[in-house]
Amino acid sequence: MTYQNVTKWLALIGLAIFVSGCTPSAQVVKIEGSTMGTSYHISWVGDAAQAQQLQTKIDDRLVAVNQSMSHWQPDSLISRFNHYDSTEPMTIDHDFATVMAESIWLAEQTERALDVTIAPIIDLWGFGPQGQVEQAPSPREIAMAQALSGINKVSLNDLALSKSEPLLTLNLSAIAKGFGVDVVADLLEQHQIGSYMVEIGGELRLRGTKPAGKPWRIAIERPDPAGRELFQVIEPGNMAVATSGDYRNFFEENGTRFSHLIDPRSGAPITNRLASVTVLSPSCMRADGFATAFSIMGTEASLAYANEHKMPVMLIEKSISGQFNTFYSDAFKTYVNDSETAQ
């Protein structure tokens, strides 16, 4: 069995990367750091003198998010909930409640293509904190894990979170990173910063422009595990950008490739031809969740939903012959400029 699993900034499950496209300016302040098992890169137009103090506040805020929802931290709030073998409500914090409310809504919207209760299934396939597995699980093992899952088994009432199945566990990795981007962007705005680009592990949120009115430009990578080639450059404006793909996070067994993207309804990795999904939304948390859900739903269902709800979405399929086919929702087409390059 061969595993290939790289962090989101380097492997780019998120796939989006920065495109500088301008000469350096003293007005653009840049900081970087580590969080959520990956890296962050933040740029804003403002006073460099406040960078150190602001980065401390950003790091503290992200530590709080991790302490709330990182299933990799044994003492986090989500880890406590996962080990809480009772159906009685447990009190959670505001961050956790915000992400859970969004997760429940997304599950309803996508008919459970996104379901944050499938932690046992993710672990079963070797993509969770327990690490790699030696072989693909059996149908019986999948059925047993599915019996412990289901968003309908979770209830949220203000800050009271409960589960009807005591052994149910949560994994918020499909949405919590986007929430992290949002809280950092909100923190910048609280400090009267109106032009910025926030990136955590490939997920981004942008606002305003660079000096001289130049737009923030984002490059989306071609979903090819053999190399790193730019595919599309966009100017998102005041939007968040999230991209999901499985081409650098999978394992192989006896020549069969198993994606890290698990369909909660089947309990098995996806088998559609989608290689990459990019979603734009005012909320990075929402873009993050939909990018994962659309990867599972497939091209036809995703485009239908995106057009019905006027969502900017780009889908890249890889054909059997290895060719890439691109599909845009109607709302995404306004962000596409074929003349744009990464230079």
Buried (B, 14 or more C-beta within 10 A) or exposed (E): EEBBBEBBBEBBBBBBBBBEBBEEEEBBBEBEEEBBBBBBBBBBBBEEEBBEEBBEBBBEBBEEBBBBBBBEBEEBBBBEBBEBEEEEBBEBBEBBBBBBEBBBEBBEBBBBBBBBBBBBBBBBBBBBBEEEBEEBBEEEBBEBBBEBBBBBBBBBEEBEBBBEBEEBBBBBBBBBBBBBBBBBBEBBEEEEBEBBBBBBBBBBBBBBBBEEEBBBBBBBBBBBBEEEEBBBBBBBBEBBBBBBBBBBBBBEEEEEBBBBBBBBEEBBBBEBBBBBBBBBBEBBBBBBBBBBBBBBBBBEBBBEBBBEEEBBBBBBBBEEEEEBEEBBBEBBEEBBEEEBEBE
